[in-house]
Amino acid sequence: MQPYLSALSQWTIKTGIPVLFIVITSLILLKIIDVIIDKYFNNLIKAKNDAEFEKRANTLNLILKSMANIVILAVGFTIILAKLGIEIGPILATAGVLGISVGFGAKQLIENIISGFIILVEDQIRVGDVVQIAGKEGVVEKIDLKMVVLRDISGNVHYINNGKIDIVTNMTRDYSFYVFDIGVSYRENVDKVIDVIKRVDEELRQDENFKHNILEPIEIFGLDKFDDSAVIIKARTKTRPIKQWAVGREFNRRLKLKFDELNIEIPFPQRTVYMRTENEHAASI
């Protein structure tokens, strides 16, 4: 029993404690680097005070921390193997043979990484953007070299591999538009309705809660089309990124109240039923 305890004691001193020290040191380094990177980008964001730059900085923050974590863990794992007396050469050789057998999976991973690198370099999307990717729409919660993570309006989370991304629609880049299709009754004076729309827009742009998010006066394209029950006036308003929905909803609310006040009719689909009398039916025969 004594020889085993002696051997265990020697192993603990020569190997166990150094391995534990390496693990603890690696974890501490991970935490320190995360704090340093966070502090660096937080200072940049405060100095720039720009929403677009903040989204870009948050994206780079996640990427740098992911890369730093991979490097530290890889180095720590290699040192631990050496301390345990495990030669790395044969492991790498085995990994090479294994790599051939899983070449298809590796190919897909490489495609994801290359696509992710291109997306990041071209600055196509950033954390906080609202985008449409691979048939899914939502806010970008995370982006790295492997995948993009979206959360949609219902709270569902979508994980999309970068290699599957071919078309990216970014709805909150630099500025945004909210498009209005405003339907009014055929009997309404279109010019009068357009004046009302402009007045509502002017009032909204003077509101303290909204004026900083609206970049330009509303752009009215005019009478766009004739529907079955209404004439459609098309317009759009230009806002700061991701603010178009809040501005658009408030504009719609105010416009409805103003239409009610001025007795401007917002029609709904109707059907007129004409009942023929017996005399009319006989006359037609």
TORKOL-4160 file (C-alpha; in steps of 0.2 Angstrom, whole numbers, padded with zeros to 4 digits, m for minus):
285
<pt num="1" X="0000" Y="0000" Z="0000"/>
<pt num="2" X="0014" Y="0012" Z="0004"/>
<pt num="3" X="0022" Y="0011" Z="m0013"/>
<pt num="4" X="0005" Y="0016" Z="m0021"/>
<pt num="5" X="0003" Y="0031" Z="m0009"/>
<pt num="6" X="0021" Y="0036" Z="m0013"/>
<pt num="7" X="0019" Y="0035" Z="m0032"/>
<pt num="8" X="0002" Y="0044" Z="m0030"/>
<pt num="9" X="0011" Y="0058" Z="m0020"/>
<pt num="10" X="0025" Y="0059" Z="m0033"/>
<pt num="11" X="0012" Y="0060" Z="m0047"/>
<pt num="12" X="0002" Y="0073" Z="m0038"/>
<pt num="13" X="0018" Y="0084" Z="m0035"/>
<pt num="14" X="0026" Y="0082" Z="m0052"/>
<pt num="15" X="0010" Y="0081" Z="m0063"/>
<pt num="16" X="m0006" Y="0083" Z="m0054"/>
<pt num="17" X="m0003" Y="0100" Z="m0047"/>
<pt num="18" X="0005" Y="0107" Z="m0063"/>
<pt num="19" X="m0010" Y="0101" Z="m0073"/>
<pt num="20" X="m0022" Y="0109" Z="m0060"/>
<pt num="21" X="m0011" Y="0125" Z="m0061"/>
<pt num="22" X="m0012" Y="0126" Z="m0080"/>
<pt num="23" X="m0031" Y="0123" Z="m0080"/>
<pt num="24" X="m0034" Y="0137" Z="m0067"/>
<pt num="25" X="m0022" Y="0149" Z="m0076"/>
<pt num="26" X="m0031" Y="0146" Z="m0092"/>
<pt num="27" X="m0048" Y="0150" Z="m0085"/>
<pt num="28" X="m0041" Y="0165" Z="m0077"/>
<pt num="29" X="m0033" Y="0171" Z="m0093"/>
<pt num="30" X="m0050" Y="0168" Z="m0102"/>
<pt num="31" X="m0059" Y="0179" Z="m0089"/>
<pt num="32" X="m0045" Y="0193" Z="m0090"/>
<pt num="33" X="m0045" Y="0193" Z="m0109"/>
<pt num="34" X="m0064" Y="0194" Z="m0109"/>
<pt num="35" X="m0064" Y="0209" Z="m0097"/>
<pt num="36" X="m0050" Y="0218" Z="m0107"/>
<pt num="37" X="m0059" Y="0216" Z="m0124"/>
<pt num="38" X="m0075" Y="0221" Z="m0116"/>
<pt num="39" X="m0067" Y="0237" Z="m0108"/>
<pt num="40" X="m0058" Y="0241" Z="m0124"/>
<pt num="41" X="m0074" Y="0241" Z="m0135"/>
<pt num="42" X="m0085" Y="0249" Z="m0122"/>
<pt num="43" X="m0073" Y="0264" Z="m0122"/>
<pt num="44" X="m0073" Y="0265" Z="m0141"/>
<pt num="45" X="m0092" Y="0264" Z="m0141"/>
<pt num="46" X="m0093" Y="0279" Z="m0128"/>
<pt num="47" X="m0080" Y="0289" Z="m0138"/>
<pt num="48" X="m0089" Y="0287" Z="m0154"/>
<pt num="49" X="m0107" Y="0288" Z="m0148"/>
<pt num="50" X="m0114" Y="0281" Z="m0164"/>
<pt num="51" X="m0127" Y="0267" Z="m0165"/>
<pt num="52" X="m0120" Y="0260" Z="m0181"/>
<pt num="53" X="m0102" Y="0259" Z="m0174"/>
<pt num="54" X="m0109" Y="0251" Z="m0158"/>
<pt num="55" X="m0117" Y="0237" Z="m0168"/>
<pt num="56" X="m0101" Y="0234" Z="m0177"/>
<pt num="57" X="m0090" Y="0235" Z="m0161"/>
<pt num="58" X="m0101" Y="0222" Z="m0153"/>
<pt num="59" X="m0099" Y="0210" Z="m0167"/>
<pt num="60" X="m0080" Y="0212" Z="m0167"/>
<pt num="61" X="m0081" Y="0210" Z="m0148"/>
<pt num="62" X="m0089" Y="0193" Z="m0150"/>
<pt num="63" X="m0077" Y="0187" Z="m0163"/>
<pt num="64" X="m0061" Y="0192" Z="m0154"/>
<pt num="65" X="m0067" Y="0184" Z="m0138"/>
<pt num="66" X="m0071" Y="0168" Z="m0148"/>
<pt num="67" X="m0054" Y="0168" Z="m0156"/>
<pt num="68" X="m0045" Y="0171" Z="m0140"/>
<pt num="69" X="m0054" Y="0157" Z="m0131"/>
<pt num="70" X="m0049" Y="0145" Z="m0145"/>
<pt num="71" X="m0031" Y="0150" Z="m0144"/>
<pt num="72" X="m0030" Y="0149" Z="m0125"/>
<pt num="73" X="m0039" Y="0132" Z="m0124"/>
<pt num="74" X="m0028" Y="0125" Z="m0138"/>
<pt num="75" X="m0012" Y="0130" Z="m0130"/>
<pt num="76" X="m0018" Y="0125" Z="m0112"/>
<pt num="77" X="m0023" Y="0108" Z="m0119"/>
<pt num="78" X="m0007" Y="0105" Z="m0128"/>
<pt num="79" X="0003" Y="0109" Z="m0112"/>
<pt num="80" X="m0007" Y="0097" Z="m0102"/>
<pt num="81" X="m0004" Y="0083" Z="m0114"/>
<pt num="82" X="0014" Y="0086" Z="m0113"/>
<pt num="83" X="0014" Y="0086" Z="m0093"/>
<pt num="84" X="0004" Y="0070" Z="m0094"/>
<pt num="85" X="0018" Y="0062" Z="m0105"/>
<pt num="86" X="0007" Y="0060" Z="m0120"/>
<pt num="87" X="0016" Y="0064" Z="m0136"/>
<pt num="88" X="0007" Y="0075" Z="m0148"/>
<pt num="89" X="0015" Y="0069" Z="m0164"/>
<pt num="90" X="0005" Y="0052" Z="m0165"/>
<pt num="91" X="m0011" Y="0061" Z="m0160"/>
<pt num="92" X="m0008" Y="0073" Z="m0174"/>
<pt num="93" X="m0005" Y="0059" Z="m0186"/>
<pt num="94" X="m0021" Y="0050" Z="m0180"/>
<pt num="95" X="m0030" Y="0066" Z="m0182"/>
<pt num="96" X="m0024" Y="0067" Z="m0200"/>
<pt num="97" X="m0030" Y="0050" Z="m0204"/>
<pt num="98" X="m0047" Y="0053" Z="m0196"/>
<pt num="99" X="m0048" Y="0070" Z="m0205"/>
<pt num="100" X="m0048" Y="0060" Z="m0222"/>
<pt num="101" X="m0062" Y="0050" Z="m0216"/>
<pt num="102" X="m0073" Y="0065" Z="m0211"/>
<pt num="103" X="m0068" Y="0075" Z="m0226"/>
<pt num="104" X="m0085" Y="0079" Z="m0230"/>
<pt num="105" X="m0089" Y="0086" Z="m0213"/>
<pt num="106" X="m0073" Y="0096" Z="m0213"/>
<pt num="107" X="m0077" Y="0103" Z="m0231"/>
<pt num="108" X="m0094" Y="0110" Z="m0224"/>
<pt num="109" X="m0085" Y="0117" Z="m0209"/>
<pt num="110" X="m0072" Y="0126" Z="m0220"/>
<pt num="111" X="m0087" Y="0133" Z="m0231"/>
<pt num="112" X="m0095" Y="0140" Z="m0215"/>
<pt num="113" X="m0079" Y="0148" Z="m0210"/>
<pt num="114" X="m0075" Y="0156" Z="m0227"/>
<pt num="115" X="m0093" Y="0162" Z="m0229"/>
<pt num="116" X="m0092" Y="0169" Z="m0211"/>
<pt num="117" X="m0076" Y="0178" Z="m0214"/>
<pt num="118" X="m0083" Y="0186" Z="m0230"/>
<pt num="119" X="m0098" Y="0192" Z="m0221"/>
<pt num="120" X="m0088" Y="0200" Z="m0207"/>
<pt num="121" X="m0075" Y="0208" Z="m0218"/>
<pt num="122" X="m0089" Y="0215" Z="m0230"/>
<pt num="123" X="m0098" Y="0221" Z="m0214"/>
<pt num="124" X="m0114" Y="0214" Z="m0221"/>
<pt num="125" X="m0123" Y="0211" Z="m0204"/>
<pt num="126" X="m0119" Y="0216" Z="m0186"/>
<pt num="127" X="m0126" Y="0211" Z="m0169"/>
<pt num="128" X="m0142" Y="0221" Z="m0167"/>
<pt num="129" X="m0147" Y="0222" Z="m0185"/>
<pt num="130" X="m0164" Y="0215" Z="m0191"/>
<pt num="131" X="m0161" Y="0204" Z="m0206"/>
<pt num="132" X="m0169" Y="0191" Z="m0217"/>
<pt num="133" X="m0157" Y="0176" Z="m0220"/>
<pt num="134" X="m0161" Y="0159" Z="m0227"/>
<pt num="135" X="m0180" Y="0162" Z="m0226"/>
<pt num="136" X="m0179" Y="0168" Z="m0208"/>
<pt num="137" X="m0181" Y="0185" Z="m0201"/>
<pt num="138" X="m0176" Y="0192" Z="m0184"/>
<pt num="139" X="m0163" Y="0202" Z="m0174"/>
<pt num="140" X="m0145" Y="0196" Z="m0175"/>
<pt num="141" X="m0140" Y="0190" Z="m0158"/>
<pt num="142" X="m0124" Y="0182" Z="m0162"/>
<pt num="143" X="m0112" Y="0180" Z="m0177"/>
<pt num="144" X="m0096" Y="0171" Z="m0178"/>
<pt num="145" X="m0086" Y="0162" Z="m0191"/>
<pt num="146" X="m0097" Y="0147" Z="m0191"/>
<pt num="147" X="m0115" Y="0153" Z="m0189"/>
<pt num="148" X="m0127" Y="0167" Z="m0187"/>
<pt num="149" X="m0140" Y="0167" Z="m0173"/>
<pt num="150" X="m0157" Y="0176" Z="m0176"/>
<pt num="151" X="m0171" Y="0179" Z="m0164"/>
<pt num="152" X="m0188" Y="0182" Z="m0172"/>
<pt num="153" X="m0203" Y="0192" Z="m0166"/>
<pt num="154" X="m0210" Y="0177" Z="m0158"/>
<pt num="155" X="m0195" Y="0174" Z="m0148"/>
<pt num="156" X="m0189" Y="0159" Z="m0158"/>
<pt num="157" X="m0170" Y="0157" Z="m0160"/>
<pt num="158" X="m0164" Y="0152" Z="m0178"/>
<pt num="159" X="m0146" Y="0145" Z="m0180"/>
<pt num="160" X="m0140" Y="0147" Z="m0198"/>
<pt num="161" X="m0124" Y="0140" Z="m0204"/>
<pt num="162" X="m0114" Y="0153" Z="m0214"/>
<pt num="163" X="m0112" Y="0141" Z="m0228"/>
<pt num="164" X="m0131" Y="0141" Z="m0231"/>
<pt num="165" X="m0132" Y="0160" Z="m0233"/>
<pt num="166" X="m0133" Y="0166" Z="m0251"/>
<pt num="167" X="m0144" Y="0182" Z="m0249"/>
<pt num="168" X="m0144" Y="0194" Z="m0234"/>
<pt num="169" X="m0157" Y="0207" Z="m0233"/>
<pt num="170" X="m0153" Y="0220" Z="m0220"/>
<pt num="171" X="m0167" Y="0230" Z="m0215"/>
<pt num="172" X="m0158" Y="0242" Z="m0202"/>
<pt num="173" X="m0142" Y="0247" Z="m0211"/>
<pt num="174" X="m0138" Y="0266" Z="m0211"/>
<pt num="175" X="m0156" Y="0271" Z="m0211"/>
<pt num="176" X="m0173" Y="0263" Z="m0213"/>
<pt num="177" X="m0190" Y="0267" Z="m0222"/>
<pt num="178" X="m0208" Y="0263" Z="m0216"/>
<pt num="179" X="m0219" Y="0262" Z="m0231"/>
<pt num="180" X="m0238" Y="0267" Z="m0230"/>
<pt num="181" X="m0252" Y="0261" Z="m0241"/>
<pt num="182" X="m0266" Y="0272" Z="m0235"/>
<pt num="183" X="m0283" Y="0268" Z="m0241"/>
<pt num="184" X="m0298" Y="0280" Z="m0242"/>
<pt num="185" X="m0315" Y="0280" Z="m0249"/>
<pt num="186" X="m0318" Y="0284" Z="m0267"/>
<pt num="187" X="m0328" Y="0299" Z="m0262"/>
<pt num="188" X="m0314" Y="0308" Z="m0252"/>
<pt num="189" X="m0304" Y="0322" Z="m0260"/>
<pt num="190" X="m0287" Y="0315" Z="m0263"/>
<pt num="191" X="m0278" Y="0332" Z="m0261"/>
<pt num="192" X="m0286" Y="0335" Z="m0245"/>
<pt num="193" X="m0281" Y="0318" Z="m0238"/>
<pt num="194" X="m0263" Y="0321" Z="m0243"/>
<pt num="195" X="m0263" Y="0338" Z="m0234"/>
<pt num="196" X="m0270" Y="0329" Z="m0218"/>
<pt num="197" X="m0256" Y="0316" Z="m0220"/>
<pt num="198" X="m0243" Y="0330" Z="m0221"/>
<pt num="199" X="m0250" Y="0338" Z="m0206"/>
<pt num="200" X="m0249" Y="0322" Z="m0195"/>
<pt num="201" X="m0231" Y="0319" Z="m0201"/>
<pt num="202" X="m0227" Y="0337" Z="m0196"/>
<pt num="203" X="m0234" Y="0335" Z="m0179"/>
<pt num="204" X="m0225" Y="0318" Z="m0176"/>
<pt num="205" X="m0209" Y="0326" Z="m0181"/>
<pt num="206" X="m0211" Y="0339" Z="m0168"/>
<pt num="207" X="m0214" Y="0326" Z="m0154"/>
<pt num="208" X="m0200" Y="0325" Z="m0142"/>
<pt num="209" X="m0202" Y="0306" Z="m0141"/>
<pt num="210" X="m0200" Y="0304" Z="m0160"/>
<pt num="211" X="m0192" Y="0319" Z="m0168"/>
<pt num="212" X="m0174" Y="0312" Z="m0166"/>
<pt num="213" X="m0179" Y="0296" Z="m0174"/>
<pt num="214" X="m0187" Y="0304" Z="m0190"/>
<pt num="215" X="m0173" Y="0309" Z="m0203"/>
<pt num="216" X="m0184" Y="0318" Z="m0216"/>
<pt num="217" X="m0202" Y="0324" Z="m0219"/>
<pt num="218" X="m0214" Y="0310" Z="m0226"/>
<pt num="219" X="m0212" Y="0307" Z="m0244"/>
<pt num="220" X="m0229" Y="0305" Z="m0253"/>
<pt num="221" X="m0228" Y="0296" Z="m0270"/>
<pt num="222" X="m0246" Y="0300" Z="m0273"/>
<pt num="223" X="m0262" Y="0290" Z="m0278"/>
<pt num="224" X="m0254" Y="0273" Z="m0281"/>
<pt num="225" X="m0269" Y="0262" Z="m0286"/>
<pt num="226" X="m0287" Y="0259" Z="m0287"/>
<pt num="227" X="m0293" Y="0245" Z="m0276"/>
<pt num="228" X="m0310" Y="0237" Z="m0275"/>
<pt num="229" X="m0316" Y="0248" Z="m0260"/>
<pt num="230" X="m0303" Y="0261" Z="m0259"/>
<pt num="231" X="m0290" Y="0272" Z="m0267"/>
<pt num="232" X="m0273" Y="0269" Z="m0261"/>
<pt num="233" X="m0261" Y="0283" Z="m0257"/>
<pt num="234" X="m0243" Y="0277" Z="m0255"/>
<pt num="235" X="m0230" Y="0286" Z="m0244"/>
<pt num="236" X="m0214" Y="0282" Z="m0234"/>
<pt num="237" X="m0205" Y="0290" Z="m0220"/>
<pt num="238" X="m0186" Y="0289" Z="m0217"/>
<pt num="239" X="m0180" Y="0285" Z="m0199"/>
<pt num="240" X="m0165" Y="0279" Z="m0190"/>
<pt num="241" X="m0160" Y="0261" Z="m0191"/>
<pt num="242" X="m0173" Y="0249" Z="m0182"/>
<pt num="243" X="m0184" Y="0264" Z="m0178"/>
<pt num="244" X="m0196" Y="0263" Z="m0193"/>
<pt num="245" X="m0208" Y="0251" Z="m0184"/>
<pt num="246" X="m0211" Y="0262" Z="m0169"/>
<pt num="247" X="m0212" Y="0278" Z="m0180"/>
<pt num="248" X="m0224" Y="0269" Z="m0192"/>
<pt num="249" X="m0236" Y="0262" Z="m0179"/>
<pt num="250" X="m0237" Y="0279" Z="m0170"/>
<pt num="251" X="m0240" Y="0288" Z="m0187"/>
<pt num="252" X="m0254" Y="0276" Z="m0191"/>
<pt num="253" X="m0262" Y="0279" Z="m0174"/>
<pt num="254" X="m0262" Y="0297" Z="m0176"/>
<pt num="255" X="m0268" Y="0297" Z="m0194"/>
<pt num="256" X="m0283" Y="0286" Z="m0189"/>
<pt num="257" X="m0288" Y="0298" Z="m0175"/>
<pt num="258" X="m0286" Y="0313" Z="m0187"/>
<pt num="259" X="m0297" Y="0304" Z="m0200"/>
<pt num="260" X="m0310" Y="0301" Z="m0187"/>
<pt num="261" X="m0310" Y="0319" Z="m0182"/>
<pt num="262" X="m0312" Y="0325" Z="m0200"/>
<pt num="263" X="m0324" Y="0311" Z="m0205"/>
<pt num="264" X="m0313" Y="0304" Z="m0218"/>
<pt num="265" X="m0319" Y="0287" Z="m0222"/>
<pt num="266" X="m0307" Y="0272" Z="m0221"/>
<pt num="267" X="m0317" Y="0259" Z="m0231"/>
<pt num="268" X="m0318" Y="0241" Z="m0229"/>
<pt num="269" X="m0323" Y="0228" Z="m0242"/>
<pt num="270" X="m0342" Y="0229" Z="m0245"/>
<pt num="271" X="m0354" Y="0220" Z="m0257"/>
<pt num="272" X="m0370" Y="0228" Z="m0264"/>
<pt num="273" X="m0384" Y="0216" Z="m0266"/>
<pt num="274" X="m0398" Y="0221" Z="m0279"/>
<pt num="275" X="m0415" Y="0213" Z="m0277"/>
<pt num="276" X="m0425" Y="0212" Z="m0293"/>
<pt num="277" X="m0444" Y="0214" Z="m0291"/>
<pt num="278" X="m0456" Y="0202" Z="m0300"/>
<pt num="279" X="m0461" Y="0215" Z="m0313"/>
<pt num="280" X="m0443" Y="0218" Z="m0317"/>
<pt num="281" X="m0440" Y="0200" Z="m0319"/>
<pt num="282" X="m0455" Y="0198" Z="m0330"/>
<pt num="283" X="m0450" Y="0213" Z="m0341"/>
<pt num="284" X="m0433" Y="0206" Z="m0344"/>
<pt num="285" X="m0441" Y="0190" Z="m0351"/>
